[in-house]
Amino acid sequence: MRRLEIRDERWPLASAFVIARGSKTEAHVVTATLTEGATSGRGEAVPYARYGESIASVTAELEAARPAIEAGADRAALQRLLPPGAARNAVDCALWDLDAKQAGQPAWRLAGLAQPQPLETAFTLSLGSAQSMGAAARAAADRPLLKLKIGAADDLDRVRAVRAAAPHSRLIVDANEGLTFDQLRRLAPDFARLGVMLIEQPLKADEDKALAGYDSPVTLCADESIHTRAELALCAPLYGAVNIKLDKTGGLTEALALKTEAETLGLQIMAGCMVATSLAMAPALLIAQGAAVVDLDGPLLLAKDRSPGLSIAGSTIAPSQPALWG
């Protein structure tokens, strides 16, 4: 008999995390643990208010699905049982972990993937004044890839300040739907001159049709506009890259399928995350293999990560060990 345990956990951040939509001082996550006999598998998810989710709503989804989950629903059944989102992600990743431990095989092998290798992650600078973001960039100037949150007045000054403070770092910017099309067209050429390699989700998800026919000097990456393969046909003509997050796809199962189809369409892959612990990053590292951009810095933003966690040296993340996940 399988048993499902649902927990909500709070993990304080090292400093406030600020984006165009607001700020947070902790990672509030839901963990699902599936136990069969002496073996357990775990998954972690982050409910996201932007998608109408909360700790309470995700917990309610899991409780409603509990009978089927505890009766033995597998990953394929789970795709029909729960919609894409944080609730399904927590259980899907727990099932991968449980299956791997029961089989005595790593999750990457069960998925038919090559053995994962260490990866270099971006490090995120929260939205702030040009001066404060420049100071944050100076402190992180040894990191090879910096991600800047933008989406307010004076965005160009922010990027200039970061570039001056971290002249050797590669840069990506994330607007979190905070720009208008006119702002994007005005800023993109300057961003290109400053060496920005990627702009994440510049426009609101329901306004990105304005991008049709726009030849951006910086690659545009869909984030809020794409959750699963269902949105891929709409996004492919508008963007050059897609940000795959397990909390959007509803777990590793759909994320792997989305990555395969996106690559077939010639899109670059960005492996992203919500702010969470190493348990949430571990399965995402399988999506991140071979990705053009890896943004799995959640544990680096915490005051303290869970133990055992991922081994991270500077910006380099080693593959997960079975004691954590998979």
C-alpha positions in Angstrom: 0.0 0.0 0.0 1.3 3.4 -0.9 1.1 6.3 1.5 1.1 10.0 0.5 2.4 12.6 3.0 1.9 16.3 2.2 3.9 19.0 3.9 4.3 22.8 3.5 7.7 24.2 4.4 9.1 27.6 4.7 12.8 28.3 3.8 14.0 31.9 4.6 15.9 33.7 1.8 19.3 35.3 2.3 17.8 38.6 1.2 14.5 39.8 -0.3 13.8 38.5 -3.8 12.2 41.2 -5.9 10.7 41.0 -9.4 8.4 43.3 -11.4 5.3 41.7 -9.7 6.4 41.9 -6.1 8.8 40.5 -3.5 9.3 37.6 -1.2 11.5 36.8 1.8 11.0 33.1 2.0 10.5 30.1 -0.2 7.1 28.6 0.8 7.0 25.1 -0.8 4.9 21.9 -0.8 6.6 18.6 -0.5 5.0 15.3 -1.4 6.5 12.0 0.0 5.3 8.7 -1.4 6.1 5.6 0.7 5.8 2.0 -0.3 7.1 -0.4 2.3 10.6 0.8 3.3 11.1 3.0 0.3 10.1 6.6 -0.1 10.3 9.1 -3.0 10.0 12.9 -2.6 9.1 15.9 -4.8 9.0 19.6 -4.1 6.8 22.3 -5.7 6.2 26.0 -5.4 2.6 27.2 -5.7 2.6 30.4 -7.7 0.0 33.1 -7.3 0.5 34.3 -10.9 -1.1 31.0 -11.9 -3.8 31.2 -9.3 -2.0 28.8 -7.0 -1.5 28.9 -3.2 -0.3 26.4 -0.6 -4.0 25.8 0.3 -5.1 25.2 -3.3 -2.2 22.9 -4.1 -2.8 20.9 -0.9 -6.5 20.6 -1.7 -5.6 19.3 -5.2 -3.4 16.7 -3.7 -5.9 15.7 -1.1 -8.6 15.3 -3.8 -6.2 13.0 -5.7 -5.0 11.1 -2.7 -7.2 8.0 -3.2 -6.0 7.5 -6.7 -2.4 8.3 -5.8 -2.3 6.0 -2.9 -4.1 3.3 -5.0 -1.0 3.2 -7.2 -1.4 5.8 -10.0 1.7 5.8 -12.1 3.2 8.8 -13.9 1.1 8.3 -17.0 -2.1 8.1 -15.0 -1.0 11.2 -13.0 -1.0 13.3 -16.3 -4.7 12.6 -16.5 -5.4 12.8 -12.8 -4.0 16.3 -12.2 -3.6 19.4 -14.4 -0.2 21.0 -15.1 1.0 22.9 -12.1 2.7 22.7 -8.7 0.5 19.9 -7.3 1.2 17.5 -10.1 4.9 18.5 -10.1 5.3 17.5 -6.5 3.8 14.0 -7.0 5.3 13.4 -10.4 8.8 14.1 -9.1 8.1 11.9 -6.0 7.1 9.1 -8.4 10.3 9.4 -10.4 12.3 9.3 -7.1 10.3 6.4 -5.8 10.6 4.4 -9.0 14.3 5.0 -9.2 14.9 3.8 -5.6 12.7 0.8 -6.1 14.5 -0.1 -9.4 17.9 0.5 -7.9 18.6 2.7 -11.0 19.1 6.5 -11.2 16.2 8.5 -12.5 18.2 9.6 -15.5 18.6 6.0 -16.6 14.9 5.3 -16.2 14.2 8.3 -18.4 16.6 7.0 -21.1 18.9 9.9 -20.8 22.7 10.2 -20.8 24.4 10.4 -17.4 24.1 14.0 -16.2 27.1 16.3 -15.9 27.8 19.3 -13.7 26.2 22.5 -15.0 26.8 26.2 -14.7 23.8 28.1 -13.4 22.8 31.7 -13.7 22.7 33.8 -10.5 19.8 36.2 -10.1 20.0 39.8 -9.2 16.7 41.1 -7.7 15.0 44.2 -9.1 16.2 47.4 -7.5 17.8 50.7 -8.2 20.6 50.9 -10.7 22.9 51.6 -7.9 21.8 48.6 -5.8 21.9 46.3 -8.7 25.3 47.5 -9.7 26.5 46.8 -6.2 25.0 43.3 -6.2 26.6 42.7 -9.6 30.0 43.8 -8.2 29.7 41.3 -5.4 28.8 38.5 -7.9 31.2 39.6 -10.7 33.1 36.3 -10.5 29.9 34.4 -11.6 30.0 33.7 -15.3 26.2 34.2 -15.9 24.1 36.9 -14.2 20.3 37.2 -14.6 18.8 40.6 -14.0 15.3 41.2 -13.0 13.9 44.2 -14.8 10.4 45.7 -15.6 10.4 49.1 -14.0 11.5 52.6 -15.0 15.2 53.1 -15.8 15.8 49.5 -16.9 18.6 50.6 -19.3 20.4 52.3 -16.4 20.1 49.0 -14.4 21.7 47.0 -17.2 24.4 49.5 -17.7 25.2 49.5 -14.0 25.4 45.7 -13.9 27.5 45.6 -17.1 30.0 48.1 -15.7 30.2 46.2 -12.4 30.5 42.8 -13.9 32.3 43.3 -17.3 33.1 39.7 -17.9 29.8 38.0 -16.9 27.3 37.0 -19.5 23.9 38.6 -19.0 20.3 37.7 -19.4 17.4 39.9 -18.3 14.0 38.8 -17.1 11.1 41.3 -17.4 8.4 39.0 -15.8 5.9 40.5 -18.3 6.9 44.0 -17.2 7.5 45.7 -20.5 5.3 47.0 -23.3 6.1 46.2 -26.9 7.2 49.8 -27.5 9.6 49.6 -24.5 11.0 46.3 -25.7 11.7 47.7 -29.2 13.4 50.8 -27.6 15.5 48.8 -25.1 16.5 45.7 -27.1 19.1 47.4 -29.3 20.8 48.9 -26.3 20.6 45.6 -24.4 22.3 43.9 -27.4 25.1 46.5 -27.4 25.6 45.8 -23.6 26.0 42.1 -24.3 22.6 40.8 -23.1 22.1 37.3 -24.6 18.5 36.7 -23.7 15.4 38.6 -22.7 12.8 36.5 -20.8 9.1 37.1 -21.2 9.1 40.8 -22.0 5.4 41.2 -22.6 2.3 39.9 -20.7 1.5 36.4 -21.8 -1.8 37.5 -23.4 -0.1 40.3 -25.3 2.8 38.5 -26.9 1.1 38.2 -30.2 2.5 41.7 -30.8 5.9 39.9 -31.2 4.8 38.4 -34.5 7.2 39.5 -37.2 9.5 41.4 -34.8 13.1 40.7 -35.4 14.7 41.2 -32.0 18.4 41.9 -31.8 18.4 39.8 -28.6 16.9 36.3 -28.4 13.5 36.4 -26.7 12.5 33.6 -24.3 8.9 32.5 -23.4 8.3 31.9 -19.7 4.8 32.8 -18.5 3.5 32.2 -22.0 4.5 28.5 -22.0 3.6 25.8 -19.5 3.3 22.6 -21.5 3.4 21.3 -25.1 -0.1 22.7 -25.5 1.3 26.3 -25.9 4.2 25.4 -28.0 2.6 26.0 -31.4 1.6 29.5 -30.3 5.0 30.3 -28.9 7.3 28.9 -31.5 6.8 31.7 -34.1 7.2 34.4 -31.5 10.2 33.3 -29.5 13.6 31.9 -30.0 13.7 30.1 -26.7 11.4 28.6 -24.1 11.9 28.5 -20.3 10.9 25.0 -19.0 10.0 24.9 -15.3 8.7 21.8 -13.6 6.1 23.8 -11.6 4.6 25.0 -14.9 4.8 21.6 -16.8 3.5 19.7 -13.8 6.6 17.6 -13.3 9.5 16.0 -15.0 7.4 13.7 -17.2 5.8 16.6 -19.2 9.0 18.7 -19.0 11.0 16.0 -20.9 8.3 15.8 -23.6 8.2 19.6 -23.9 12.0 19.8 -24.2 12.0 17.2 -27.0 9.3 18.9 -29.1 10.8 22.4 -28.5 14.2 21.2 -29.7 12.6 19.6 -32.8 11.1 23.1 -33.6 14.6 24.6 -33.3 14.0 26.5 -30.1 16.7 27.0 -27.5 16.0 25.5 -24.1 16.3 27.5 -20.8 15.9 25.3 -17.7 14.4 27.5 -15.0 13.0 27.3 -11.5 11.0 29.0 -8.9 12.8 30.0 -5.7 13.0 26.6 -3.9 15.4 24.2 -2.3 17.8 21.6 -3.8 15.0 19.0 -3.8 13.1 21.1 -6.5 16.3 21.6 -8.5 17.4 18.0 -8.6 14.9 16.7 -11.2 15.2 20.0 -13.1 18.9 19.2 -13.6 17.9 16.5 -16.0 16.0 19.0 -18.2 19.1 21.4 -17.9 21.5 18.9 -19.6 22.4 20.4 -23.0 20.2 23.5 -22.4 21.4 26.9 -23.8 20.7 28.6 -20.5 20.5 27.0 -17.0 18.8 29.0 -14.3 18.6 26.7 -11.2 20.0 29.1 -8.6 17.1 28.6 -6.1 19.4 27.1 -3.4 21.9 29.9 -3.8 19.2 32.4 -2.8 18.3 30.7 0.5 19.7 31.5 3.9 20.0 27.7 4.4 19.3 24.8 2.0 17.9 21.4 3.0 20.4 18.7 3.9 21.5 16.7 2.0 21.3 19.2 -0.8 23.0 19.6 -4.1 26.7 20.1 -4.2 27.3 23.7 -5.6 30.7 25.2 -6.0 30.5 28.8 -7.1 27.9 28.6 -9.9 28.6 25.0 -10.8 26.0 22.4 -9.7 26.9 18.8 -9.5 24.2 16.1 -10.4 21.9 15.0 -7.6 22.9 12.1 -5.4 20.2 9.4 -4.5 20.1 10.6 -0.9 18.5 13.8 -2.2 16.5 12.7 -5.2 16.6 10.2 -8.1 
